[in-house]
Amino acid sequence: MTHAPEFPTFALDDAAGAFGGAAANASVDVQGQSPMGASGASRETAGAPYAAALAMHAARDSTAFLVPGHGADASGLGLGQAEYFGERVLELDVTPLLDGIDLGDGSPREQAERLAADAWGASRTWFLTGGSSMGNRMAALAARGLGEGVLMQRSAHSSFVDGIILGGSSPSFVLPEVDLEHGIAHGVTPESVAEALAERQSSGGGQVAAIYIVSPSYFGAVADVAGIAEVAHEAGAALIVDAAWGAHFGFLPELPDSPVRLGADLVVTSTHKLTSSLSQSALVHLGHGSIARALEPHVERAHRMTASTSESSLLLASLDLDRRDLVERRDLLEESHAAVLAARAMFRADGRFPVASDEFGGFPSTVAIDPFRIPLDIRATGLDGHTVRLRLAREYGVMVEMATVSCIVAVIGIGKTPDTRVLLDALAEIAAGAAADSRSADAAGDSAPSIPPMPGPGAMRIRPRAAYLADAETVSFSDAVGRISADSLAAYPPGIPNVLPGEEITLEVVDFLRASAAAGSHVRGAVDSAVSAFRVVVE
């Protein structure tokens, strides 16, 4: 008689159960043995309960009659996958709801999420395999559970707008400060949030249940989260922070603290951006206090609604290992921080390509700078930032995150120490070549592309959800003026939504979007790259 193999049972030991300092180093106990016995793999997964359980499962001598179809081995069609990724990836790619991994109370998955909550200072943490885009949609849906009114930073990520549409919320907006010289959107202040709340009240918009801000910005500007939390809570509203770019905050004293510890009720963060987890992995953290407690069941329901029922075990394990290494490898974080400061000093000393974030302190909305984003003013090259970014990649093999007309942004993951001299040398060569070419120099003069001043949004005539679901037609840009938009459109950079579903399309917005497209900006959501037409609600 053939017996089904028994799955190992995992339990936190007493130290891990307390989730104190020793908990971050706690390994999973498997019938009194290390997770991988004498194989040595336990050293790879120590302190990471989900990763340890997954490795234990992969090491078992079992026969799979379940998904995924590659069967965790290199036979059959699995051969091509193994040749490309390596057989280890197949072994660790397992289906959800396995005993001893993520099934039941106290599972390694649950343990790993509790350790993450402790590391970032949250009362609860959810692992995400759909990126911060999933987290933003969760946040918007959860906020709708508290009420329909939402005050959102206008430079919100489009995924939060998706959640507004799905939940049928009633949004109003607080505008971020914008550095028009560089095409950079910064943050909002406690004062501007308070003013926006008062304006909504006076205009008959009613109470807001949640306030949504972005900190840090794409360019590393950090807002006064603690001050904005006070304003939100005085108004009885939850504070939601899109901290997609701030997963490393709170792990070095020189960096800003985790937004959860500063009073935020819900924080969305992409660990894959600046820390070490795999692309598309992210976290949602729940704060502390009565408002956060009221949010929790709504966040849980939103997670169930938006999460895949086939979550990637590879992404989940990478989140667990990322948290462990952020907690345990302080030496690597400190070394990386020192290297980043040295890189910024190198560019300052050179002088040709100023560090644009050195000027961010002149904006009241910015209370700190994330040094791991290095925005460089590249106008000394005589070229626009989009051209410089492409040339860096094509001619020098140097990849940077993004560009505006006047800047490029170099991102350095915490714990990494890349040679930033190669970037400076490449920029210097590009500048020298442009200076030698009189035609390039002339082209970079008065005729250089520029993004015009950004207009304010049109009036919200119907709610975003109603506009999104309404019958729509495509009309020319000239005929779109005065009509209700069915789409969300944003010139990128700076990425601030210029028109949302339900808003009136104004002549100023049309001119801005078309001029931005002509200057090389991408207009997210546009019918075509030239913004020659718009989708509008049939009235």
C-alpha positions as CSV (number, residue, x, y, z in Angstrom):
1,M,0.0,0.0,0.0
2,T,1.3,3.4,-1.0
3,H,1.0,6.1,1.6
4,A,0.8,9.8,0.9
5,P,4.0,11.5,2.2
6,E,3.6,13.5,5.3
7,F,4.2,17.2,5.2
8,P,6.4,18.7,7.9
9,T,4.7,20.7,10.6
10,F,6.4,24.1,11.4
11,A,6.1,26.0,14.6
12,L,7.7,29.2,15.9
13,D,10.0,28.7,18.9
14,D,9.4,30.8,22.0
15,A,11.9,33.5,20.9
16,A,10.3,33.8,17.4
17,G,6.9,33.9,18.9
18,A,7.8,37.1,20.8
19,F,8.9,38.8,17.5
20,G,11.6,40.7,19.3
21,G,15.2,41.1,18.4
22,A,15.9,37.3,18.4
23,A,12.9,36.7,16.2
24,A,14.5,38.0,13.1
25,N,17.2,35.3,13.5
26,A,14.8,32.5,14.4
27,S,14.8,29.5,12.1
28,V,11.9,27.1,11.6
29,D,11.9,24.0,13.7
30,V,11.1,20.8,11.8
31,Q,10.6,17.9,14.1
32,G,13.6,19.1,16.1
33,Q,15.9,19.3,13.0
34,S,17.2,22.2,11.0
35,P,15.0,23.0,7.9
36,M,17.4,21.2,5.5
37,G,19.1,18.7,7.8
38,A,22.8,18.3,6.9
39,S,22.5,19.7,3.4
40,G,23.7,23.1,4.5
41,A,20.7,24.9,2.9
42,S,19.5,25.9,6.4
43,R,22.3,28.5,6.4
44,E,20.7,30.0,3.3
45,T,17.2,30.2,4.9
46,A,17.9,30.7,8.6
47,G,15.8,33.5,10.0
48,A,13.4,33.3,7.0
49,P,10.5,30.9,8.0
50,Y,8.7,30.9,4.7
51,A,11.9,30.5,2.6
52,A,13.0,27.7,5.0
53,A,9.7,25.9,4.6
54,L,9.8,26.2,0.9
55,A,13.4,24.9,0.7
56,M,12.4,21.9,2.9
57,H,9.5,21.1,0.6
58,A,11.8,21.3,-2.5
59,A,14.3,18.9,-0.8
60,R,11.7,16.2,-0.1
61,D,11.7,13.1,-2.4
62,S,8.1,13.4,-3.5
63,T,6.1,12.7,-6.7
64,A,3.9,15.6,-7.8
65,F,0.4,15.1,-9.2
66,L,-0.6,18.7,-8.8
67,V,0.1,22.1,-10.4
68,P,2.3,23.7,-11.6
69,G,2.6,21.6,-14.7
70,H,6.3,21.6,-14.9
71,G,6.3,19.2,-11.9
72,A,9.3,20.8,-10.2
73,D,11.7,18.9,-12.4
74,A,13.5,19.3,-15.8
75,S,11.7,16.5,-17.6
76,G,9.4,17.0,-20.6
77,L,8.4,20.5,-21.2
78,G,10.1,21.5,-18.0
79,L,13.4,21.0,-19.7
80,G,13.3,24.4,-21.5
81,Q,12.4,26.2,-18.3
82,A,15.2,24.5,-16.4
83,E,17.8,25.2,-19.2
84,Y,16.8,28.9,-19.0
85,F,16.2,29.5,-15.3
86,G,17.9,26.5,-13.6
87,E,16.2,23.5,-12.1
88,R,16.3,25.1,-8.6
89,V,13.7,27.6,-9.7
90,L,11.3,24.8,-10.7
91,E,11.8,23.1,-7.4
92,L,10.9,26.2,-5.5
93,D,7.9,27.1,-7.7
94,V,5.0,25.5,-5.8
95,T,1.3,25.7,-5.7
96,P,-0.4,27.7,-2.8
97,L,-2.1,26.1,0.1
98,L,0.4,23.5,1.1
99,D,0.6,22.1,4.6
100,G,3.8,23.2,6.3
101,I,4.2,26.2,4.0
102,D,1.2,28.6,3.9
103,L,-1.8,26.6,5.1
104,G,-3.3,27.1,8.5
105,D,-2.8,29.3,11.5
106,G,0.8,29.8,12.5
107,S,2.1,28.7,9.1
108,P,5.5,29.8,7.9
109,R,3.8,32.3,5.6
110,E,2.0,33.8,8.6
111,Q,5.2,33.8,10.6
112,A,7.1,35.6,7.8
113,E,4.5,38.3,7.6
114,R,4.5,38.8,11.3
115,L,8.3,39.2,11.3
116,A,7.9,41.7,8.4
117,A,5.4,43.7,10.5
118,D,7.9,43.8,13.4
119,A,10.7,44.9,11.1
120,W,8.8,47.9,9.6
121,G,7.0,48.8,12.8
122,A,3.5,47.7,11.7
123,S,0.7,46.0,13.5
124,R,0.2,43.7,10.5
125,T,1.8,43.1,7.1
126,W,0.5,41.5,4.0
127,F,2.9,40.0,1.4
128,L,2.0,41.0,-2.2
129,T,2.9,39.4,-5.5
130,G,1.3,42.0,-7.6
131,G,3.6,44.9,-6.8
132,S,2.6,48.2,-5.2
133,S,0.0,48.6,-7.9
134,M,-1.9,45.8,-6.2
135,G,-1.3,47.5,-2.9
136,N,-2.6,50.8,-4.1
137,R,-5.8,49.2,-5.4
138,M,-6.1,47.4,-2.0
139,A,-5.7,50.7,-0.2
140,A,-8.3,52.5,-2.3
141,L,-10.8,49.7,-1.8
142,A,-10.1,49.5,1.9
143,A,-10.6,53.2,2.3
144,R,-14.0,52.9,0.6
145,G,-15.0,50.6,3.5
146,L,-14.6,53.6,5.8
147,G,-16.5,56.0,3.6
148,E,-16.8,57.4,0.1
149,G,-14.8,60.6,0.5
150,V,-11.0,60.4,-0.4
151,L,-8.6,63.3,-0.5
152,M,-5.7,62.2,-2.7
153,Q,-2.4,63.8,-3.7
154,R,-2.9,64.7,-7.4
155,S,0.4,62.9,-8.3
156,A,-1.0,59.6,-7.1
157,H,0.0,56.5,-9.0
158,S,-2.5,55.4,-11.6
159,S,-3.1,52.2,-9.7
160,F,-4.7,54.2,-6.8
161,V,-7.0,55.8,-9.4
162,D,-7.9,52.3,-10.5
163,G,-8.9,51.5,-6.9
164,I,-11.0,54.7,-6.8
165,I,-12.8,53.6,-9.9
166,L,-13.4,50.1,-8.6
167,G,-14.7,51.3,-5.3
168,G,-16.8,54.2,-6.6
169,S,-15.2,56.7,-4.2
170,S,-15.7,60.4,-4.3
171,P,-12.2,61.9,-4.7
172,S,-10.9,65.4,-4.2
173,F,-7.3,66.5,-4.6
174,V,-4.4,68.2,-3.0
175,L,-1.8,69.4,-5.5
176,P,1.9,68.6,-4.9
177,E,4.6,71.2,-5.3
178,V,6.2,71.0,-8.7
179,D,9.7,72.0,-9.8
180,L,8.8,73.1,-13.3
181,E,12.5,73.7,-14.2
182,H,13.2,70.0,-14.0
183,G,9.7,68.5,-14.5
184,I,9.7,67.1,-10.9
185,A,6.7,66.6,-8.7
186,H,7.5,66.7,-5.0
187,G,5.1,66.3,-2.1
188,V,2.3,68.0,-0.1
189,T,2.5,69.8,3.3
190,P,0.3,69.4,6.4
191,E,-0.9,72.9,5.6
192,S,-1.9,72.1,2.0
193,V,-3.7,69.0,3.2
194,A,-5.6,71.0,5.8
195,E,-6.6,73.6,3.2
196,A,-7.8,71.0,0.8
197,L,-9.9,69.4,3.6
198,A,-11.4,72.8,4.4
199,E,-12.1,73.5,0.8
200,R,-13.9,70.2,0.3
201,Q,-16.0,70.9,3.4
202,S,-16.9,74.5,2.3
203,S,-17.8,73.3,-1.2
204,G,-20.3,70.8,0.1
205,G,-18.1,67.8,-0.7
206,G,-18.5,66.3,2.8
207,Q,-16.1,64.5,5.1
208,V,-13.2,62.4,3.8
209,A,-12.6,58.9,5.1
210,A,-9.0,58.7,4.0
211,I,-6.1,60.9,2.8
212,Y,-3.6,59.5,0.3
213,I,-0.1,60.9,-0.1
214,V,3.1,59.9,-1.9
215,S,6.4,59.8,0.1
216,P,9.1,59.5,-0.9
217,S,8.6,60.8,-4.4
218,Y,10.1,59.3,-7.5
219,F,13.0,61.7,-7.2
220,G,13.6,61.1,-3.5
221,A,11.7,64.0,-1.8
222,V,10.3,63.0,1.6
223,A,7.2,64.6,3.0
224,D,6.3,65.4,6.6
225,V,4.4,62.2,7.2
226,A,4.1,62.8,10.9
227,G,2.6,66.2,10.4
228,I,0.2,65.1,7.8
229,A,-0.9,62.2,10.0
230,E,-1.8,64.7,12.7
231,V,-4.0,66.6,10.2
232,A,-5.6,63.4,9.0
233,H,-6.4,62.1,12.4
234,E,-7.8,65.4,13.6
235,A,-10.2,65.1,10.7
236,G,-11.1,61.5,11.6
237,A,-9.5,60.2,8.4
238,A,-7.1,57.4,7.7
239,L,-3.7,58.4,6.3
240,I,-2.5,56.1,3.5
241,V,1.1,56.6,2.3
242,D,2.3,55.4,-1.1
243,A,5.9,54.6,0.0
244,A,6.7,52.4,-3.0
245,W,10.1,54.0,-3.1
246,G,10.8,53.9,0.6
247,A,11.0,50.2,1.6
248,H,14.5,50.9,3.0
249,F,13.3,53.6,5.4
250,G,13.8,52.9,9.0
251,F,16.7,50.5,8.6
252,L,19.4,53.0,9.1
253,P,19.3,56.0,11.5
254,E,20.5,58.3,8.8
255,L,17.4,57.5,6.7
256,P,13.8,58.7,7.3
257,D,11.8,56.4,9.5
258,S,9.2,53.9,8.3
259,P,5.9,55.8,7.6
260,V,4.1,53.4,9.9
261,R,6.2,54.6,12.8
262,L,5.4,58.2,11.9
263,G,1.7,57.7,12.2
264,A,0.4,56.4,8.9
265,D,-2.5,54.0,9.1
266,L,-1.7,52.1,5.9
267,V,1.6,52.0,3.9
268,V,2.2,50.5,0.5
269,T,5.8,49.8,-0.4
270,S,7.7,48.1,-3.2
271,T,10.5,46.1,-1.7
272,H,11.8,45.2,-5.1
273,K,12.6,48.8,-6.0
274,L,15.3,49.8,-3.5
275,T,15.8,46.6,-1.5
276,S,16.5,43.1,-2.6
277,S,13.2,41.2,-3.3
278,L,12.3,40.1,-6.8
279,S,10.4,42.3,-9.2
280,Q,6.6,42.5,-8.6
281,S,6.9,41.7,-4.9
282,A,5.7,44.3,-2.4
283,L,4.2,44.8,1.1
284,V,1.2,46.5,2.7
285,H,1.7,47.6,6.3
286,L,-1.1,48.4,8.8
287,G,-0.4,51.1,11.4
288,H,-1.5,51.4,15.0
289,G,-4.5,53.0,16.7
290,S,-8.3,53.0,16.3
291,I,-8.4,54.1,12.7
292,A,-5.9,51.4,11.6
293,R,-8.0,48.8,13.5
294,A,-11.1,50.0,11.7
295,L,-9.2,49.6,8.4
296,E,-7.9,46.1,9.0
297,P,-11.0,44.0,8.0
298,H,-11.4,46.2,4.9
299,V,-7.7,45.7,4.0
300,E,-8.1,41.9,4.5
301,R,-11.1,41.8,2.2
302,A,-9.4,43.9,-0.4
303,H,-6.4,41.6,-0.3
304,R,-8.6,38.6,-1.0
305,M,-10.2,40.4,-3.8
306,T,-7.1,41.5,-5.6
307,A,-4.5,38.8,-4.8
308,S,-4.0,35.9,-7.2
309,T,-5.1,32.5,-6.1
310,S,-1.9,31.3,-7.6
311,E,0.6,33.5,-5.9
312,S,4.3,33.0,-6.8
313,S,6.1,31.2,-4.0
314,L,9.4,32.6,-5.5
315,L,8.2,36.1,-4.9
316,L,6.9,35.3,-1.4
317,A,10.2,33.7,-0.5
318,S,12.1,36.7,-1.8
319,L,10.1,39.0,0.5
320,D,11.0,36.8,3.5
321,L,14.7,36.8,2.6
322,D,14.6,40.5,1.9
323,R,13.2,41.3,5.4
324,R,15.8,39.0,7.0
325,D,18.7,40.7,5.3
326,L,17.5,44.2,5.9
327,V,17.4,43.3,9.6
328,E,20.6,41.3,9.9
329,R,23.0,42.8,7.3
330,R,23.4,46.3,8.9
331,D,27.0,46.2,7.7
332,L,26.0,46.0,4.0
333,L,23.5,48.8,4.5
334,E,26.1,51.1,6.1
335,E,28.6,50.3,3.4
336,S,26.1,51.1,0.7
337,H,25.0,54.3,2.4
338,A,28.6,55.5,2.6
339,A,29.1,54.7,-1.1
340,V,26.0,56.7,-2.1
341,L,27.1,59.7,-0.1
342,A,30.5,59.5,-1.8
343,A,28.9,59.3,-5.2
344,R,26.8,62.4,-4.5
345,A,30.0,64.2,-3.3
346,M,31.8,63.1,-6.5
347,F,29.2,64.7,-8.7
348,R,29.2,67.8,-6.7
349,A,33.0,68.1,-6.8
350,D,33.0,67.6,-10.6
351,G,30.4,70.4,-10.9
352,R,29.2,69.7,-14.5
353,F,26.2,67.6,-13.5
354,P,24.6,69.1,-10.3
355,V,22.7,66.8,-8.0
356,A,19.2,68.2,-8.4
357,S,18.0,67.0,-5.1
358,D,20.4,69.3,-3.3
359,E,17.9,72.0,-4.1
360,F,14.8,70.1,-2.9
361,G,15.1,71.7,0.5
362,G,13.9,74.9,-1.0
363,F,10.4,73.4,-1.3
364,P,8.3,73.4,1.9
365,S,6.9,70.0,1.2
366,T,10.3,68.3,1.4
367,V,11.6,67.6,4.9
368,A,14.3,65.0,3.9
369,I,16.0,63.5,0.9
370,D,16.5,59.8,0.1
371,P,20.2,59.7,-0.9
372,F,19.7,56.4,-2.8
373,R,18.1,58.3,-5.7
374,I,20.6,60.6,-7.4
375,P,18.8,63.0,-9.9
376,L,21.4,64.7,-12.0
377,D,21.0,67.9,-14.0
378,I,22.5,67.0,-17.4
379,R,22.0,70.2,-19.3
380,A,25.7,70.6,-19.5
381,T,25.6,67.8,-22.1
382,G,23.7,70.1,-24.5
383,L,21.1,67.4,-24.8
384,D,17.7,66.7,-23.2
385,G,17.5,64.0,-20.5
386,H,15.6,61.6,-22.7
387,T,18.3,61.6,-25.3
388,V,21.0,61.3,-22.7
389,R,19.3,58.3,-21.1
390,L,19.0,56.5,-24.4
391,R,22.7,57.2,-25.3
392,L,23.9,56.0,-21.9
393,A,22.2,52.7,-22.5
394,R,23.0,52.2,-26.2
395,E,26.5,53.5,-26.3
396,Y,27.9,52.9,-22.8
397,G,25.8,50.1,-21.3
398,V,24.9,52.4,-18.4
399,M,21.2,52.1,-17.4
400,V,19.5,54.8,-15.4
401,E,16.0,54.8,-14.0
402,M,14.3,57.7,-15.9
403,A,14.7,61.1,-17.4
404,T,13.0,64.5,-17.6
405,V,13.9,67.2,-20.1
406,S,16.8,68.4,-17.8
407,C,17.5,65.5,-15.5
408,I,18.3,61.8,-15.3
409,V,17.8,59.7,-12.2
410,A,20.2,57.1,-11.1
411,V,18.9,54.6,-8.5
412,I,21.1,52.6,-6.2
413,G,19.7,49.7,-4.3
414,I,20.4,49.7,-0.6
415,G,23.2,47.2,0.2
416,K,24.8,47.7,-3.3
417,T,28.0,49.6,-4.1
418,P,28.1,50.1,-7.9
419,D,30.9,52.1,-9.5
420,T,29.3,55.4,-10.1
421,R,32.4,56.8,-11.8
422,V,31.3,55.0,-15.0
423,L,28.2,57.2,-15.1
424,L,30.2,60.4,-14.6
425,D,32.7,59.4,-17.3
426,A,30.0,58.5,-19.7
427,L,28.2,61.8,-19.1
428,A,31.5,63.6,-19.6
429,E,32.1,61.9,-23.0
430,I,28.6,62.7,-24.1
431,A,29.0,66.4,-23.1
432,A,32.4,66.6,-24.9
433,G,30.9,65.1,-28.1
434,A,28.0,67.4,-28.0
435,A,30.2,70.5,-27.5
436,A,32.3,69.4,-30.5
437,D,29.3,69.1,-32.7
438,S,28.1,72.6,-33.4
439,R,24.8,71.3,-34.7
440,S,24.1,69.5,-31.4
441,A,25.0,72.6,-29.5
442,D,22.7,74.7,-31.6
443,A,19.9,72.2,-31.2
444,A,20.3,72.3,-27.5
445,G,19.9,76.1,-27.3
446,D,16.6,78.1,-27.5
447,S,15.0,75.3,-29.5
448,A,15.6,72.6,-26.8
449,P,12.3,70.8,-25.9
450,S,10.5,72.0,-22.8
451,I,7.4,71.0,-21.0
452,P,5.0,73.9,-20.6
453,P,3.5,75.0,-17.3
454,M,1.1,72.4,-16.0
455,P,-2.5,73.5,-15.9
456,G,-5.0,72.7,-13.1
457,P,-7.5,69.9,-13.7
458,G,-10.9,70.5,-15.1
459,A,-14.1,70.2,-13.1
460,M,-15.2,66.8,-11.9
461,R,-18.6,66.5,-13.6
462,I,-19.3,62.8,-12.7
463,R,-17.6,60.3,-10.5
464,P,-14.6,58.4,-12.0
465,R,-16.4,55.0,-11.8
466,A,-19.4,56.3,-13.7
467,A,-17.2,57.8,-16.4
468,Y,-15.1,54.7,-16.7
469,L,-18.1,52.4,-17.1
470,A,-20.0,54.8,-19.4
471,D,-20.4,54.5,-23.1
472,A,-17.5,56.2,-24.7
473,E,-16.4,57.5,-28.1
474,T,-13.1,58.7,-29.6
475,V,-13.0,62.2,-30.8
476,S,-10.3,64.5,-32.1
477,F,-8.3,66.6,-29.7
478,S,-10.1,69.8,-30.8
479,D,-13.5,68.2,-30.3
480,A,-12.6,66.9,-26.9
481,V,-12.6,70.3,-25.2
482,G,-15.5,70.6,-22.9
483,R,-16.3,66.9,-23.0
484,I,-16.1,64.5,-20.1
485,S,-13.0,62.2,-20.1
486,A,-13.5,58.5,-20.0
487,D,-9.7,57.9,-19.4
488,S,-7.0,58.9,-17.0
489,L,-4.2,60.7,-18.8
490,A,-0.9,61.9,-17.3
491,A,2.2,63.4,-18.9
492,Y,5.2,61.5,-17.6
493,P,7.3,63.0,-16.2
494,P,6.2,64.4,-13.8
495,G,3.4,61.8,-13.8
496,I,0.7,63.9,-12.3
497,P,-2.8,62.9,-13.7
498,N,-3.8,65.8,-15.9
499,V,-7.3,64.5,-16.4
500,L,-9.2,61.7,-14.7
501,P,-12.3,59.8,-15.8
502,G,-15.3,62.1,-15.0
503,E,-13.3,65.4,-15.4
504,E,-14.0,68.0,-18.0
505,I,-11.3,68.2,-20.7
506,T,-10.1,71.8,-20.9
507,L,-8.2,73.5,-23.7
508,E,-5.3,74.1,-21.4
509,V,-5.1,70.4,-20.6
510,V,-5.2,69.5,-24.3
511,D,-2.5,72.0,-25.2
512,F,-0.3,70.8,-22.3
513,L,-0.6,67.1,-23.1
514,R,0.0,67.6,-26.8
515,A,3.0,69.9,-26.2
516,S,4.4,67.4,-23.6
517,A,4.1,64.6,-26.1
518,A,5.8,66.6,-28.8
519,A,8.7,67.4,-26.3
520,G,9.3,63.7,-25.8
521,S,7.2,62.9,-22.7
522,H,5.0,59.8,-22.6
523,V,1.3,60.5,-21.9
524,R,0.0,57.5,-20.0
525,G,-3.5,56.5,-21.0
526,A,-3.5,58.4,-24.3
527,V,-5.2,57.0,-27.4
528,D,-2.0,57.5,-29.4
529,S,1.5,58.8,-28.7
530,A,0.8,62.3,-30.2
531,V,-2.5,62.7,-28.2
532,S,-4.4,63.5,-31.4
533,A,-7.6,62.0,-30.0
534,F,-9.4,61.5,-26.7
535,R,-11.9,59.0,-25.4
536,V,-14.9,60.8,-24.0
537,V,-18.2,59.9,-22.4
538,V,-21.2,59.8,-24.7
539,E,-23.6,62.4,-23.4
